[in-house]
């Protein structure tokens, strides 16, 4: 599964990550990290991400963060502990 990370700057390129990339990043940061994903990722895939890491024994929290009035002005925030 490939997911799009949220852009940090308006003109920056869209970065993509896989589950393996996220697992490696978690190992580097002591097993806990916050990730921000773009709203273009399907909600179904975000739920699959949560289920995958819960099966691995992590506590995972998925939240939708709205930053504007438009219905497409949001990102996904995922806490993995």
MMTF fields as JSON, N, C-alpha, C and O atoms, coordinates in Angstrom:
{
  "mmtfVersion": "1.0.0",
  "mmtfProducer": "UNKNOWN",
  "numBonds": 323,
  "numAtoms": 324,
  "numGroups": 81,
  "numChains": 1,
  "numModels": 1,
  "chainsPerModel": [1],
  "groupsPerChain": [81],
  "chainIdList": ["A"],
  "bondAtomList": [4, 2, 8, 6, 12, 10, 16, 14, 20, 18, 24, 22, 28, 26, 32, 30, 36, 34, 40, 38, 44, 42, 48, 46, 52, 50, 56, 54, 60, 58, 64, 62, 68, 66, 72, 70, 76, 74, 80, 78, 84, 82, 88, 86, 92, 90, 96, 94, 100, 98, 104, 102, 108, 106, 112, 110, 116, 114, 120, 118, 124, 122, 128, 126, 132, 130, 136, 134, 140, 138, 144, 142, 148, 146, 152, 150, 156, 154, 160, 158, 164, 162, 168, 166, 172, 170, 176, 174, 180, 178, 184, 182, 188, 186, 192, 190, 196, 194, 200, 198, 204, 202, 208, 206, 212, 210, 216, 214, 220, 218, 224, 222, 228, 226, 232, 230, 236, 234, 240, 238, 244, 242, 248, 246, 252, 250, 256, 254, 260, 258, 264, 262, 268, 266, 272, 270, 276, 274, 280, 278, 284, 282, 288, 286, 292, 290, 296, 294, 300, 298, 304, 302, 308, 306, 312, 310, 316, 314, 320, 318],
  "bondOrderList": [1, 1, 1, 1, 1, 1, 1, 1, 1, 1, 1, 1, 1, 1, 1, 1, 1, 1, 1, 1, 1, 1, 1, 1, 1, 1, 1, 1, 1, 1, 1, 1, 1, 1, 1, 1, 1, 1, 1, 1, 1, 1, 1, 1, 1, 1, 1, 1, 1, 1, 1, 1, 1, 1, 1, 1, 1, 1, 1, 1, 1, 1, 1, 1, 1, 1, 1, 1, 1, 1, 1, 1, 1, 1, 1, 1, 1, 1, 1, 1],
  "groupList": [{"groupName": "UNK", "atomNameList": ["N", "CA", "C", "O"], "elementList": ["N", "C", "C", "O"], "formalChargeList": [0, 0, 0, 0], "bondAtomList": [1, 0, 2, 1, 3, 2], "bondOrderList": [1, 1, 2], "singleLetterCode": "X", "chemCompType": "L-PEPTIDE LINKING"}],
  "groupTypeList": [0, 0, 0, 0, 0, 0, 0, 0, 0, 0, 0, 0, 0, 0, 0, 0, 0, 0, 0, 0, 0, 0, 0, 0, 0, 0, 0, 0, 0, 0, 0, 0, 0, 0, 0, 0, 0, 0, 0, 0, 0, 0, 0, 0, 0, 0, 0, 0, 0, 0, 0, 0, 0, 0, 0, 0, 0, 0, 0, 0, 0, 0, 0, 0, 0, 0, 0, 0, 0, 0, 0, 0, 0, 0, 0, 0, 0, 0, 0, 0, 0],
  "groupIdList": [1, 2, 3, 4, 5, 6, 7, 8, 9, 10, 11, 12, 13, 14, 15, 16, 17, 18, 19, 20, 21, 22, 23, 24, 25, 26, 27, 28, 29, 30, 31, 32, 33, 34, 35, 36, 37, 38, 39, 40, 41, 42, 43, 44, 45, 46, 47, 48, 49, 50, 51, 52, 53, 54, 55, 56, 57, 58, 59, 60, 61, 62, 63, 64, 65, 66, 67, 68, 69, 70, 71, 72, 73, 74, 75, 76, 77, 78, 79, 80, 81],
  "secStructList": [7, 3, 3, 3, 5, 7, 7, 1, 1, 6, 6, 1, 7, 7, 7, 3, 3, 3, 2, 2, 2, 2, 2, 2, 2, 2, 2, 2, 6, 6, 6, 7, 3, 3, 3, 3, 3, 7, 6, 6, 1, 7, 2, 2, 2, 2, 2, 2, 2, 2, 2, 2, 2, 2, 2, 6, 6, 7, 7, 3, 3, 3, 3, 3, 3, 3, 7, 1, 1, 1, 6, 6, 7, 3, 3, 3, 3, 3, 3, 3, 7],
  "xCoordList": [0.844, 0.0, 0.896, 1.827, 0.607, 1.35, 0.416, -0.693, 0.881, 0.087, 0.821, 2.051, 0.061, 0.639, 0.746, -0.224, 1.926, 2.111, 1.583, 1.544, 1.181, 0.727, 1.924, 3.032, 1.69, 2.751, 3.074, 2.18, 4.355, 4.749, 4.752, 4.624, 4.897, 4.848, 3.975, 3.891, 3.328, 2.385, 3.027, 2.402, 4.265, 4.922, 5.808, 6.474, 5.836, 6.69, 6.044, 4.837, 6.873, 6.374, 5.688, 6.006, 4.743, 4.022, 4.926, 5.438, 5.137, 5.935, 5.013, 3.916, 5.479, 4.712, 5.512, 6.74, 4.806, 5.451, 4.691, 3.506, 5.396, 4.785, 4.747, 5.302, 4.1, 4.053, 5.452, 5.751, 6.306, 7.68, 8.441, 9.202, 8.236, 8.888, 8.438, 9.248, 7.151, 6.62, 7.183, 7.539, 7.27, 7.834, 9.292, 9.706, 10.076, 11.483, 11.597, 12.455, 10.737, 10.747, 10.359, 10.908, 9.425, 9.036, 10.191, 10.406, 10.924, 12.054, 13.13, 13.777, 13.327, 14.317, 13.931, 14.799, 12.634, 12.153, 11.622, 10.784, 12.081, 11.726, 10.312, 9.773, 9.699, 8.391, 7.216, 6.088, 7.449, 6.324, 6.591, 7.688, 5.562, 5.719, 4.346, 3.364, 4.291, 3.072, 3.302, 4.318, 2.357, 2.421, 1.225, 0.137, 1.442, 0.37, 0.216, 1.17, -0.992, -1.273, -2.229, -3.066, -2.096, -2.916, -4.365, -4.647, -5.264, -6.694, -7.054, -8.157, -6.145, -6.405, -6.342, -6.803, -5.78, -5.755, -7.177, -7.875, -7.607, -8.952, -9.062, -8.131, -10.2, -10.418, -10.305, -9.879, -10.687, -10.59, -9.134, -8.85, -8.212, -6.786, -6.229, -5.347, -6.737, -6.287, -6.719, -5.964, -7.93, -8.396, -7.571, -7.314, -7.156, -6.306, -4.933, -4.35, -4.424, -3.157, -3.276, -2.399, -4.353, -4.59, -4.674, -4.056, -5.425, -5.579, -4.244, -3.957, -3.43, -2.127, -1.248, -0.676, -1.142, -0.258, -0.851, -0.105, -2.172, -2.772, -2.496, -2.285, -2.494, -2.151, -0.692, -0.342, 0.155, 1.575, 1.814, 2.936, 0.753, 0.881, 1.013, 1.254, 0.861, 0.942, -0.436, -1.461, -0.447, -1.672, -1.683, -0.712, -2.775, -2.842, -4.089, -5.186, -3.888, -4.987, -5.067, -4.091, -6.229, -6.466, -7.412, -8.458, -7.021, -7.834, -7.845, -6.851, -8.962, -9.07, -8.884, -9.604, -7.917, -7.624, -8.093, -7.598, -9.044, -9.559, -8.807, -8.627, -8.361, -7.603, -8.234, -7.622, -9.419, -10.112, -11.598, -12.076, -12.328, -13.782, -14.257, -15.376, -13.425, -13.789, -13.815, -13.058, -14.681, -14.78, -13.531, -13.327, -12.692, -11.455, -10.233, -9.107, -10.433, -9.318, -9.105, -9.428, -8.557, -8.262, -7.105, -6.794, -6.479, -5.439, -5.734, -6.513, -5.098, -5.214, -3.996, -2.858, -4.248, -3.17, -3.196, -4.224, -2.065, -1.981, -0.888, 0.283, -1.28, -0.328, -0.104, -1.059, 1.128, 1.452, 2.359, 3.439, 1.908, 2.666, 2.931, 3.557],
  "yCoordList": [-1.168, 0.0, 1.24, 1.346, 2.157, 3.411, 4.552, 4.668, 5.392, 6.519, 7.825, 7.866, 8.882, 10.203, 10.969, 11.07, 11.503, 12.357, 13.753, 14.171, 14.459, 15.835, 16.709, 16.497, 17.686, 18.614, 19.542, 19.97, 19.846, 20.792, 22.22, 23.174, 22.359, 23.659, 23.54, 22.472, 24.624, 24.587, 24.155, 23.435, 24.58, 24.291, 23.052, 22.755, 22.327, 21.144, 19.961, 19.947, 18.972, 17.772, 16.855, 16.857, 16.075, 15.104, 13.909, 13.304, 13.553, 12.388, 11.21, 11.367, 10.029, 8.807, 7.877, 7.827, 7.14, 6.18, 4.865, 4.824, 3.793, 2.475, 2.082, 2.778, 0.979, 0.494, 0.166, 0.391, -0.364, -0.676, 0.592, 0.595, 1.671, 2.941, 3.459, 3.968, 3.327, 3.785, 2.951, 3.493, 1.634, 0.76, 1.1, 1.127, 1.36, 1.736, 3.057, 3.213, 4.005, 5.301, 5.166, 5.859, 4.282, 4.035, 3.448, 3.829, 2.532, 1.924, 2.957, 2.896, 3.915, 4.967, 5.895, 6.419, 6.098, 7.066, 6.401, 6.983, 5.232, 4.591, 4.04, 3.872, 3.756, 3.131, 4.067, 3.612, 5.373, 6.299, 7.505, 8.063, 7.891, 8.991, 9.465, 8.725, 10.71, 11.284, 11.478, 12.037, 11.014, 11.161, 11.978, 11.887, 12.783, 13.567, 13.136, 13.186, 12.711, 12.203, 13.128, 13.79, 13.166, 14.007, 13.529, 12.349, 14.45, 14.095, 13.263, 12.722, 13.154, 12.346, 10.846, 10.048, 10.456, 9.035, 8.593, 9.287, 7.455, 6.97, 6.637, 6.102, 6.961, 6.693, 5.195, 4.796, 4.387, 2.933, 2.501, 1.621, 3.115, 2.782, 3.293, 2.665, 4.426, 4.938, 3.981, 3.738, 3.442, 2.449, 1.167, 0.526, 0.788, -0.392, -0.156, -1.075, 1.059, 1.414, 1.259, 0.681, 1.772, 1.653, 0.185, -0.218, -0.61, -2.032, -2.767, -3.625, -2.438, -3.103, -2.879, -3.827, -1.625, -1.349, -1.79, -2.079, -1.848, -2.416, -3.91, -4.444, -4.591, -6.013, -6.246, -7.304, -5.251, -5.347, -5.044, -5.178, -4.633, -4.38, -2.906, -2.589, -2.008, -0.574, -0.03, -0.613, 1.09, 1.866, 2.929, 3.668, 3.008, 3.913, 4.789, 4.306, 6.094, 7.051, 7.8, 8.41, 7.75, 8.424, 9.593, 9.443, 10.753, 11.944, 12.745, 12.768, 13.403, 14.296, 15.717, 16.17, 16.422, 17.793, 18.728, 18.668, 19.585, 20.568, 21.873, 22.336, 22.472, 23.716, 24.833, 25.888, 24.631, 25.647, 25.382, 24.409, 26.247, 26.113, 25.191, 24.682, 24.97, 24.083, 22.637, 22.273, 21.82, 20.434, 19.62, 18.564, 20.074, 19.375, 19.939, 19.558, 20.828, 21.406, 20.617, 21.082, 19.422, 18.598, 17.658, 17.394, 17.161, 16.135, 15.084, 15.313, 13.946, 12.89, 12.946, 13.049, 12.878, 12.83, 11.436, 10.998, 10.757, 9.386, 9.345, 9.584, 9.037, 8.841, 7.35, 6.591, 6.927, 5.519, 5.438, 6.028, 4.706, 4.555, 3.096, 2.759],
  "zCoordList": [0.0, 0.0, 0.0, 0.799, -0.89, -0.984, -0.598, -1.12, 0.324, 0.803, 0.538, 0.525, 0.328, 0.086, 1.396, 2.148, 1.662, 2.827, 2.52, 1.363, 3.553, 3.376, 3.019, 3.513, 2.163, 1.779, 2.947, 3.677, 3.116, 4.156, 3.631, 4.399, 2.328, 1.673, 0.44, -0.166, 0.068, -1.042, -2.356, -3.135, -2.616, -3.897, -3.859, -4.851, -2.756, -2.676, -3.393, -3.638, -3.722, -4.399, -3.397, -2.207, -3.901, -3.086, -2.812, -3.755, -1.542, -1.187, -0.923, -0.389, -1.306, -1.084, -0.184, -0.262, 0.672, 1.562, 1.513, 1.181, 1.85, 1.961, 3.435, 4.285, 3.726, 5.105, 5.622, 6.795, 4.749, 5.152, 5.529, 6.496, 4.767, 5.084, 6.447, 7.221, 6.736, 8.016, 9.154, 10.2, 8.964, 9.998, 10.284, 11.443, 9.236, 9.422, 10.166, 11.035, 9.827, 10.49, 11.964, 12.82, 12.25, 13.643, 14.451, 15.601, 13.853, 14.549, 14.848, 15.893, 13.928, 14.142, 15.287, 15.985, 15.48, 16.459, 17.734, 18.424, 18.047, 19.306, 19.369, 20.463, 18.237, 18.227, 18.361, 18.549, 18.271, 18.297, 17.406, 17.393, 16.665, 15.722, 15.279, 15.349, 14.822, 14.262, 12.767, 12.355, 11.964, 10.516, 10.053, 10.621, 9.007, 8.407, 6.957, 6.181, 6.594, 5.257, 4.523, 5.137, 3.206, 2.348, 2.321, 2.531, 2.063, 2.015, 0.786, 0.713, -0.176, -1.372, -1.095, -1.911, 0.042, 0.401, 0.751, 1.49, 0.23, 0.573, 2.063, 2.664, 2.633, 4.063, 4.36, 5.444, 3.395, 3.548, 3.736, 4.548, 2.99, 3.133, 4.457, 5.043, 4.93, 6.226, 7.338, 8.279, 7.229, 8.208, 8.121, 9.141, 6.916, 6.747, 7.385, 7.96, 7.285, 7.932, 9.445, 10.087, 10.004, 11.443, 11.852, 12.837, 11.11, 11.432, 11.35, 12.185, 10.353, 10.192, 11.424, 11.963, 11.866, 12.996, 14.332, 15.268, 14.436, 15.645, 15.722, 16.81, 14.58, 14.543, 14.927, 15.449, 14.664, 15.022, 16.508, 16.997, 17.226, 18.662, 19.034, 20.199, 18.078, 18.346, 18.712, 18.358, 19.422, 19.613, 18.531, 18.371, 17.79, 16.641, 16.767, 17.05, 16.547, 16.607, 15.285, 14.847, 14.655, 13.376, 13.629, 14.26, 13.126, 13.318, 12.033, 11.306, 11.744, 10.602, 11.1, 11.991, 10.525, 10.926, 9.818, 8.693, 10.142, 9.17, 9.363, 10.489, 8.243, 8.323, 7.5, 7.334, 6.993, 6.205, 6.176, 6.758, 5.499, 5.438, 4.327, 4.383, 3.321, 2.211, 2.706, 3.606, 2.123, 2.567, 2.244, 2.842, 1.32, 0.978, 1.687, 1.368, 2.631, 3.391, 4.678, 5.771, 4.528, 5.686, 5.368, 4.207, 6.429, 6.319, 7.394, 8.319, 7.244, 8.231, 9.158, 8.699, 10.445, 11.422, 12.058, 12.574, 12.014, 12.548, 13.605, 13.311, 14.846, 15.945, 16.086, 16.254, 16.021, 16.224, 17.448, 17.475, 18.452, 19.7, 19.971, 20.976]
}
